Every structure is written in C-alpha cells, then in structure tokens.
Amino acid sequence: MDPHSRLNQFNHRTPKSGPPNSRFMEAPLPKPTLATFPGKQPRKSSATTASSSSSSSSLLLVRRPIATNSRVKQDEKYRNEMYLSFITSALQEKAKGRSERFDDLVNQFNPKAAAQTSAQLRAWILTLSHVVSRLERVHYALIEAIVRMPWTILDIATVKSYTIFIGMLLSARPEYLSLVLGMIAQGFTYQSCAQALDASTVSGPVTRRTVYDRLHYLLKHILSLIPTLPSTLMPLLSRNFPHKRQNIASQSTYIRNLLRVCDYCPELSDKILGTIIDRAIQIDVEIQVELEELEDAEAEQDQEVFELDPFDVLIGQEGDDSDTDSEDGDDFSDLSSDAGGDIDLDNNGQPEATITNVRHIQNMVKKLDTILTLTFEYFDRSQSSTPKPPSPSPPEPLPALDLPPLPPIPALHITFNTLLAIFDRTILLTFKSRYTQFLLFWYTSLDPDFADIFLGMLIDRSLINPSTPTVTRAAAASYIGSFVSRARFVDREGVRTVLRVLCDFLASHLDNIDHADGVESAQNSVFYAVSQSLFLVFCFRWRDMQEEEDEDLAKAEGKKWMRELSVVHRVVNSPLNPLKVCSPNVAMQFAHVANTVGFMYCYTVLESNKRQNALAATAPNRIFTTATVNAELNTFFPFDPYKLPRSGVYIEGIYREWSEVAIDEDEDDEDEDEGGEVEDEMRDMFDEGGIPVVQKTENEEDPATKGLGESLGAMSISPMRPRIGI
C-alpha cells in the first residue's frame, strides 16, 4: 500500500485516544428549588440519613467532580440569584396582601424561629442590600426583625455586612432612622447583652467591650452618612438612661457609653453631660447624712468593688448584681427616718426603717461616687489629649508672616463653657447638692482664666443682675465664699478682687438702709448671704487681705488691712445684724479669727444677740421669722470637705483643708479666755431652737480654747440631719 496515495480509502484513520471515559466534571447538577433551599430542608430520620450517607459515599468513590474557580463562582452566582428571586417574590406578594413567603423571610432573622448559621444570615443580608429601595412601610416587620436580631455577637464578616446594610437602608429609607437609633441606644444598656444570649447563633465567646465597640462603630458609620442624626439620637439616649434605683453596673455601663459618644459626636456633649449631671444630682440630694456614719458598715465591701472591669467579662459569666436598690422589694418613696406611725424595732433594737434607709444611702453613695469618677476620668482624658499651647518664649524668633485666621476654640474651653452652662441652669438651683458641683470645681483648676470666668458669672448672678431670683442670688453668693475659701488655685490677687466686689456691695446696701424695718426684704436676704461669704473668706484667707509692708513697720504700727475691709466694721454693727442671722459656726469662727489676728472685736455683738434670743424664747415664731427664714441658704457651703472615696482623688491636690490655714497655738492662746464662754452659750442656745450646729462630745476640746482646728474643717454644707444608727 502506497502511504503517499491520495486515494479515498487511505484517508480513514482511527483517532488516537484512550479508552472511553466519562468527564464527570462536566456532568450537569440538579438545580436547587425552594424545597431544597438552604434552611428549608426537612430533617430526615436516622435510618434514611445513614442509607443516604452510605450511598453518597459510594457515589463519591465513583463520581468525583473537580471544583474549579469558575464552578465556585457559578454556584455562588446561582445561589445569590435564588436568594434574590425569593426575596423579590416575597416582597411583591406581601405588597399584594399575601404574606406566606414574606413571613418565611422574616423568620430567617429570628433565632428562635429558624436556626441560621452566620454564613446564611450574611447571605440574606447581602442580598437584601440590593433591594433596599423596595422596602416600603408594608415591609416594616422585616426591617424590625433585621434591626432587632442579635447581630453584635456574630462573626466579624457578618457584622461588617450588617453595618453596610444598615447604612444603605438609612440612605435610601431615612424613615427607619429612629428604629435603628433606638436599637443602638438600647444596646448601650447593661441588660442588652443578656438579651442577646437567647440567640443560638453565637460565633464564640464575646465580651461586653466587643459588643459596645460594634455598636459605636455602627453609630459612627451612620453619623458619617446622616449629619442631622444628633437631633434624633439625643431623646432616645435620654429615654434609655437607667433609673437611679438600678444598680451600679447599669449606671456605669450606660454612662461610659454616653461619654464615648461625646468623643465622636461633640454636638451632643452639652446635652449628654447635662443628662449625666442631672442624674448625679438626683442621687446627690438623697445623701444628706455625714458619710463617716456609713464607713464602718461598708469598709469591707468597698475593697471588693470594681476590681474587675465589667466590660472585659464574657457575656453570660457575670455574677449576680447584689447592689440593686430594689432587691428587697422596698419602696423608697419615703426615705425619711422619722416618718410617722408606729416604729418597728429589729432584734438589736434598731428601727427597721432606719436600717433600710442606711442600706439605701450606702447604695446611693456608691452610685454617686461611680458617676462622678467616670465623669472626672472623661474630663481628665479630654484635657490630656488637648494640644498644649506653644511656649511664650520660643528659642528663635520667627520671621514676620501674614497672620492666619484665628484658630478654633480649644476643646478644653468648649467643655468648660458647656459645664458652666450646666452649672448655671441646674447645679446652682439645687441647694441640697453636696458633691456634684465639684465637677466644675476641678475643671476650673485647669486654667487660671476658668476661675476668673466662674467667679465673674457668680458675681453677676448674685450682685449685678437684679432680674435673677432672690434665692438664686443668695445661692450664688454662697458659692463665691465657699469657692474662694477652698480653692487652692485662687491666688492672692483673685481673693482681693472678689473681696473688693463684696465689700462694695455691702457698703452700697447699707447706704440704702436707714433702719432695720426691712429685715425680711428680698434684698436683705442677699445681704446676709454676701455677709456670710465675706466672713467665711476672712476665716480662710485673712493672710491675703493684709497689705505687704515692711516687717519692722508692721510690728510698730500693727497689721495693715485692705482699705475696702473697713466696711466690715459697719456691717457687723449695722441694724441688720448679720452675725445674728448667719450660721452660728461662721459667726463664732469669724469673731474668733478677727479678734485673734487683731482685725476687730465681735464678742460684744454676739453676747447682745444671745441676750435678745433668750428674751425672745417665749416667742418662737419671731425667732424663726428673723433667724431661719434664710437658714437653708445661710448654712449652704457648696464646697465643704469632699468625702467620696474613689472620686476624691481628683480633689485632694486642689482643695484647701482647714488645717492648712488654722491659726497657730501661740496666736490662739491670746483669745481663748474671751471666746470660750460665749461660744459654749451660743452653741447651747442654737441647739434648743435655732439653726442646727455640729454636736460636741464631752471629750472634745472647745474650738475657742484650742484654736480653729476642726470646727470649720468639719462644718457641714447643709443643715445637720439626725444621725442614723448603723
């Protein structure tokens, strides 16, 4: 046979190929239907499962398709098309009134109705992201189910998909903003994490810190999309604020989250700080006992509190909250220990109501201490992160350049202005507050200008602005005296400036008073408050009121005082008689200090007041009319010693204790004979029917015979309450 032949029969060749075989990788697969859709397959019996498993295993041994990238992408595309087709159909049928498929779709996001894996939930969420514009009001149940699902405890990929979906949803449908923000605000609470544990889709151990971080990330993402969000968010944050009866963990958790919102949403700082301070005041006014009475009962418990940050505890592993006020089912609507009715005694003879109140007050003290500590920490972080101003003396002079626009107001000043506004509208109007005002006390120490601004505002409210209510004016005057006396950062010149203003007011008031018929007038109430502030400042800062002169000349001619202080002699001897109306402690200590340092002699006036009150003992109504009409304000010392243990560390370095300015023993010995008897009799007189003063035991030394030592140091802010036994 000729291999080169071109005849037809020589062109038939057997193809070079191996034995016949099946290309299983090209075998068509059955298309999924809704009956076999993920999450919709019915469970099979164990026998059926076993047989199918064995048959599947044998099939895999024979037919083993090869998975390629194109095959995976094709399957994923087909699955997404199935999800999209089902969702589109469910939404359309719901709009037409048929809700069967729509209800099935809603149940996919209900962990109790359908157990879904994180991958399945993520697939549903990603598919819904393509149809957000079709989600109408009729589909509200679906949106609510998605918003309420426990997404914060899922895996990171699902959390990211959820965050993107919420952003797209609110961009297309802003009417759902309140629903989403309500979920976030409720998620900031302590109880929200426990509610999420009901889900069966938890990807792994999750701490509260992780949950709250995800909530804040979502809120910041929404804020970047909707700048007008703060106006809608703030009412929801206020609504979810824990009640003051809830435990410390609930209070601290929510406040920490609120203060974190202030970091990335400064538009809400004013209102958030106002809300926190308002809650602190609500708790503060219920603490009207000396904290030393509670220390013994709580000494051991205080060592165990806050050893572990609750944010770092795994959800579900928290211990029982034993500090809740409502655990005993008590109704604290009446906290008075001397309420009417029969008093039941316990086995130790203690009134049961008193013991209940002690437990309640202990809890309130802890809560207030926690709230103030968190706020102090927030302020401390804020001022630490504020860039420091440049040095006033640079090493090398800079060349002259065109001046740039004025820089924006530093964050430190913005926060101070916010805090000052809160003080003006809230704290200043609360006369039983003992500790909350120290937030402003601490903040004013950060900048010398802050103290000047604060004192300027107080002077305006008390002395200058006549439209201010009388009660507010008197309270502002009390703040002036207490602040100047106790603040270490108020220097000598600041003290003298304030005293000049106070003395000018007193002189002007006396010029307008010809006789004492107007003792009960509103203007006289302010006069008494200003007088008491002046007396108090003198006791603490009398050294700053002396003129700086040659030491030898001062010994020869006596001490020289500020010229404006000459009006004090006129005030003390005026018909208005402020030493009779002011707090007995302040009156006695002023008389003692003034006499000791050679300023003036007041004991004659005190003895006269004592005799007048003794003669008026048969007319108690008049005593209360003249002496106690101003008692609440005249015994109000806003910056009395700070006794809260944890937050007190922020006050220690800037607070002036009485022991720092007390008169030396040798100076005090000159005056002990003249003041001791008068002070004893004054104390006895006021104990019987006047303004309450600090009690003294038999072993205590008389403050008039042993110096000022502890008298002013232990002076109470508010009128003394009955002591509570523990």
Secondary structure by P-SEA (a helix, b strand, c coil): cccccccccccccccccccccccccccccccccccccccccccccaaaaaaaaaaaaaaaacbbbbbcaaaaaaaaaaaaaaaaaaaaaaaaaaaacccaaaaaaaaccccccccccaaaaaaaaaaaccccccccccaaaaaaaaaacccccccaaaaaaaaaaaaaaaaacccaaaaaaaaaaaaacccccccccccccccccccaaaaaaaaaaaaaaaaaaccccccccaaaaaaacccccccaaaaaaaaaaaaaaaaccccaaaaaaaaaaaaaaaaaaaccccccccccccaaaaaacccccccccccccccccccccccccccccccccccccbbbbccccccaaaaaaaaaaaaaaaaaaaaaaaaaaaaaaaaaacccccccccccccccccccccccccaaaaaaaaaaaaaaacccccccccccaaaaaaaaaccaaaaaaaaaaaaaaccccccccaaaaaaaaaaaaaaaaccccccaaaaaaaaaaaaaaaaaaaaacccccccccaaaaaaaaaaaaaaaaaacccccccccccaaaaaaccccccccccaaaaaaaccccccccccaaaaaaaaaaaaaacccccaaaaaaaaaaaaaacccaaaaaacccccccccccccccccccccccccccccccccccccccaaaaaacccccaaaaaaaaaaaaccccccccccccccccccccccccccccccccccccccc
